[in-house]
Amino acid sequence: MMAEPEMQRPGALTDAERLERAMHAVGVRFRRPRLLQQALTHLSYIYERSRSVQTAIAESNERLEFLGDAVLELLVSEFLYRRFPSASEGELTAYRAALVRTPTLARWGQRLGLAEFLYLGRGEQPRPDRPVRERILAGAFEAILAAIYLDRGLRAARSFLQRLLEEEAENLIALGQNENYKGRLQELTQERLHVTPVYRTIAVTGPAHQRTFTAEVLVGERVLGVGHGPSKRAAEQEAARRALERLRAEGVG
């Protein structure tokens, strides 16, 4: 059983109102709303009401977060595998890393308005100068994904996540790369070879909503790298990464 909520403040949402609004924001009608409530319940909320470690583990969203992490990795991997049929294992791994990192999940949580629905301890309550921490939002997002999976099955979890992936994958992948390969390549070639890299888009394939771009980077007259990606920018980043690898193999850099 969930811990009893604290006395409602004037104008505060009741549990029923909170869960109804959360279901609307998530876009999933839960058969067992208690699962959604648990997904929204941070450990700090339970600790304020119980000293029992067992109670905290059972009633907070930590176990759901654990399951949600696995469901997330599976569904993101499946999405990328189908979305980029010509991408290498390394490219797919880099794309997945960009999509499952904490800032990405927190951003999705913000888009869904999860901060409004979370059960938080007093020390984690948002203030005008301090919003809900990224890690809490990301964990709640994973917990909600797990709750959807448990309540409605893998198909519903996939449908919920698909909307976010389709809308944001291109920008997230492009912006989420750990390295600015284009910037590094430009610095290297200008310093060592006294030339500036030039990028060209040489192919665009796939339907309008699932484009795959192919770009090449030239240093002088040589094509040093070719890359693929869901956007022009991502393809150029991958081309720059391959060019850097080639230059290192040649002893430049």
SVG drawing of the C-alpha trace seen along z (x, -y; Angstrom):
<svg xmlns="http://www.w3.org/2000/svg" viewBox="-10 -32 62 39">
<polyline fill="none" stroke="black" stroke-width="0.4" points="0.0,0.0 1.2,-3.5 1.9,-5.8 -1.0,-8.1 -0.6,-11.5 -0.1,-14.6 -3.1,-16.8 -4.1,-18.7 -3.2,-22.4 -5.9,-24.8 -6.0,-24.7 -3.8,-21.6 -4.7,-18.7 -6.3,-15.6 -4.7,-12.3 -7.5,-11.5 -7.2,-14.8 -3.4,-14.5 -3.5,-11.0 -6.3,-12.0 -4.2,-14.9 -1.1,-12.8 -2.8,-10.2 -4.0,-12.9 -0.4,-14.3 1.1,-10.9 -1.7,-9.9 -2.3,-6.5 -5.4,-5.4 -4.2,-3.2 -6.2,-0.1 -4.3,-0.3 -3.8,-4.0 -1.9,-2.9 1.0,-1.9 1.1,-5.4 1.0,-6.9 4.0,-4.8 5.9,-5.9 5.4,-9.5 6.5,-8.9 10.1,-9.9 12.0,-8.2 12.2,-11.5 8.4,-11.5 8.3,-8.0 11.3,-8.7 9.4,-11.6 6.6,-9.3 8.4,-6.1 11.8,-5.2 11.5,-1.7 13.9,-0.9 11.6,1.9 8.7,-0.6 10.8,-3.0 11.9,-0.4 8.3,1.0 6.5,-2.3 8.8,-4.7 9.5,-4.6 13.0,-3.2 12.1,0.4 10.0,-0.9 12.9,-3.1 15.1,0.0 12.6,1.8 11.9,-1.3 15.6,-1.6 15.6,1.9 12.4,1.2 13.8,-2.1 17.0,-0.6 15.1,2.2 12.6,-0.2 15.1,-2.8 17.4,-0.1 14.5,1.3 13.5,-2.2 17.1,-3.0 17.6,0.4 14.5,-0.1 15.0,-3.9 18.6,-3.7 19.0,-0.4 22.4,-1.4 23.9,-2.6 26.8,-0.6 26.7,0.9 29.0,-2.0 26.7,-4.6 23.6,-3.0 25.3,-2.8 26.2,-6.5 22.7,-7.5 21.2,-5.4 23.6,-7.0 22.4,-10.4 18.7,-9.4 18.9,-7.6 21.1,-10.0 19.7,-11.8 19.3,-15.3 17.3,-13.8 14.9,-11.9 14.5,-15.0 13.7,-17.1 11.0,-14.6 9.7,-14.6 9.5,-18.4 7.6,-18.3 5.0,-16.0 4.8,-18.3 5.7,-15.6 7.0,-18.1 3.4,-19.1 2.4,-15.6 5.4,-14.2 5.2,-13.3 8.3,-14.8 9.7,-15.3 10.0,-18.8 13.7,-19.0 13.0,-18.2 10.1,-20.5 10.7,-23.0 11.2,-26.6 11.3,-29.7 15.1,-29.6 15.4,-25.8 13.3,-23.5 12.9,-19.8 16.3,-18.1 17.0,-16.5 17.8,-13.2 14.4,-13.1 12.6,-13.9 14.6,-11.4 13.9,-8.7 10.2,-9.4 10.1,-9.2 11.7,-5.7 9.3,-4.7 6.3,-5.8 7.5,-3.8 7.8,-0.8 4.3,-1.4 2.8,-1.6 4.6,1.6 3.3,3.4 -0.3,2.0 -0.8,2.0 2.0,4.1 4.9,3.6 2.9,2.3 1.5,-0.6 5.0,-1.4 6.3,-1.5 3.5,-3.8 4.1,-6.2 7.8,-6.4 7.5,-6.4 5.9,-9.8 8.8,-11.3 11.4,-9.6 9.8,-10.6 9.5,-14.2 13.0,-14.7 15.3,-12.0 17.0,-13.9 17.9,-16.9 18.8,-14.9 21.1,-12.7 22.8,-15.6 23.1,-17.7 23.8,-14.8 27.1,-13.7 29.8,-13.7 32.3,-15.1 32.2,-18.1 33.9,-16.2 33.5,-19.0 35.1,-21.5 38.0,-19.2 38.5,-18.3 38.6,-22.0 41.2,-22.8 43.4,-19.9 43.3,-20.6 43.8,-24.3 46.8,-23.8 48.5,-20.9 47.3,-21.1 46.4,-24.8 43.0,-24.0 39.4,-24.1 37.1,-21.0 34.2,-21.3 31.0,-19.2 28.7,-18.1 25.4,-16.2 25.6,-13.5 22.4,-11.6 19.0,-11.8 17.0,-8.6 13.8,-7.4 10.3,-8.8 9.8,-12.4 9.3,-11.6 12.3,-9.2 15.1,-10.8 18.6,-9.4 21.3,-11.9 24.7,-10.9 27.5,-13.5 31.1,-13.6 33.9,-15.8 36.7,-17.0 40.0,-18.2 41.6,-19.8 40.7,-17.5 40.5,-14.3 37.3,-12.8 38.4,-11.8 35.1,-10.7 31.5,-9.7 28.7,-9.7 25.1,-8.8 22.5,-10.3 18.9,-11.4 19.8,-15.0 22.4,-16.9 24.2,-17.9 24.3,-14.4 25.7,-13.0 28.4,-15.7 29.4,-14.9 29.8,-11.3 31.8,-12.1 34.1,-14.3 34.5,-11.5 35.6,-9.1 37.9,-11.7 39.6,-12.2 40.1,-8.4 41.7,-8.3 44.0,-11.2 45.2,-9.6 45.9,-6.4 48.0,-8.4 49.9,-10.0 48.2,-13.4 46.8,-14.6"/>
</svg>
